Structure formats: structure tokens, C-alpha cells
Amino acid sequence: MLKFTKMEGIGNDYIYIDGIHQDVPMNPHFITKISDRHFGIGSDGVIVIQESEICDFKMRMFNLDGSEGKMCGNGIRCFAKFVYDHQLTKKTYLEIETLGGIKKVWLIIDNNKVQYVRVNMGQPILKSKEIPCLFDKEEMINEPIEVDGQVYYLTSLSMGNPHTVIYMNHLDFNIQELGIKFEKHILFPESVNTEFVEVVNRQYLKMRVWERGSGETMACGTGACAVMYASYINGLCDNHVQVELLGGILDISYENGEIWMSGPATTVFEGIIQEEVFNV
Ligand SMILES: N[C@H](CCC[C@H](N)C(=O)O)C(=O)O
């Protein structure tokens, strides 16, 4: 059996498993099985807590389809709460190793309870080849791309994972149909997380996200950061905004070349995965 904790960051929900004290089968079959909302626990994916040789901890993140993501913004806030609440650390400032780089995380505690979490999400990366994006210019900022006969203007960047940001007049559209077209687009050799944005004003942005490997999620932390920075360099917002996602609001700012994100982290329930589920 395997102990797990179900947590969510503004509705972006993952299964968190202590991989320090348990052997976690991090294979696509196991990940997709327990993430399934009918045959499993139900989640946007799985996040595993591991020891790190260079940081306080290491975060491994897997999407619903079993693919491994390099970084997860909502996930890292919940990860920090997990290690604190499970007494794996007493620290309220953590450095967490991810495949998308080392992230600095602050737990804001009151009455020994995590109120919210602040994360230095690092520097956004615009160079096409580092996203990666097979665009024929060094950067892809507000560039027209035709999909199914319609032209969309894309701003692409990496937050440790790949994103492309598209501005819309409104967000009432069939994301199931459109999202997959960008996720599988030839421009993105490692696929891409696609954010659709409605600019409300210079301090308030609304977005929906079609995540690589998970489809539409209620929220995407790295996506909200990508949206903020794309909007900033396109002259559409100030350097501190609220980003409204389906699941809630994140506070995002751009300071001294780095993106900062603040938001909640919630534990929903603890449970045990039965042997027969992960031994198939
Ligand atoms: N689907 C993403 C990982 C999860 C990111 C998202 N849930 C977040 O909060 O940043 C990827 O494969 O790059």
C-alpha cells in the first residue's frame, strides 16, 4: 500500500506521495491509473516528494497522461505545505530542486498553519530554442500563426516548462477543440501549455489554460506567470497583477528580472492506495 495526500492549488489538484519513505512506481501506467477520476483517486496528475543532494527537497511532477513535467507552480506551493505539515521540515523557507531549476519558496504561517505560499519562479525565458519552439526568429512575441484557417497571435516563453500565450476578446470558446491543436502543434517539439487570456485592465488578467498532458485544468501556476510576463512585454499590464483562473486568483509580479507568485495551498484528504491498484 502507498500513503498519499490529495491537495489542490486553486483547483489544480494533484496526488502527493512521500517518495522519501515509500517506493513510488513512477511509471505512466501507475500515474494514469491513480489520476483517473473514476478508476483511481482523480487528479490532474501526481507529485512525488524526494530527497535532494543540492536543495531541501526535490519535486517530481507527472501530468494526467503520465508524462513528466519540469515545473508546476500550483504544485510547488502544495509541495511546500506537504513537507511542512508532514514534519519533513521545520523550515518556512525552502529551496526545491525541480527539472525546471531550483525554486525558492516561502511558507507564510499563522497559528502554525500555512496561510499562503510565495514562490520565486525565476527568470522567464524568451529564446525560442530554449522554450523549445521551432520558430524562425530568436523570440516569438505576438507572432501570427494560422490554425485551421484562423490566425492567432502567439507569445511563447518558458517558465521552466513551455508556454504559449494567446489573447482573446472573451474566454467563452470551445477549449477542448482548440487547446489540443496547440498542444500537438509542430512548432513545439516538446508540446506546450497554452494560455488563453482576456485582459480586463492593467492590473487584472483572466485566463483559461489547456495544459500539456492534462487538458484544461482549473488553474496553472507557471501558466499564470507566463501570462503575466507575456502581457507585460506586450505592454498590456503593469509589473504586478492579479490573474483570475477558473479555480481562483493568483498574485503575480515581475521584480528585478524574476517572476514572483503568491497563492493558496490546500490539503483535501489523506488516503491509502491499495496494493492491487498499483501492482497491475
Ligand atoms: N502541464 C505542465 C505541468 C503542470 C503545470 C501546472 N499545473 C502549473 O501549476 O504550473 C507541463 O507539462 O509543463
The ligand as a Gaussian input file, in Angstrom:
#p B3LYP/6-31G(d) Opt

LIG

0 1
 N        1.352000      20.517000     -17.617000
 C        2.597000      21.186000     -17.224000
 C        2.976000      20.827000     -15.778000
 C        1.956000      21.352000     -14.778000
 C        1.957000      22.837000     -14.729000
 C        0.796000      23.472000     -13.990000
 N       -0.141000      22.583000     -13.366000
 C        1.281000      24.529000     -13.027000
 O        0.620000      24.763000     -11.994000
 O        2.330000      25.167000     -13.335000
 C        3.733000      20.717000     -18.148000
 O        3.721000      19.580000     -18.579000
 O        4.630000      21.537000     -18.395000

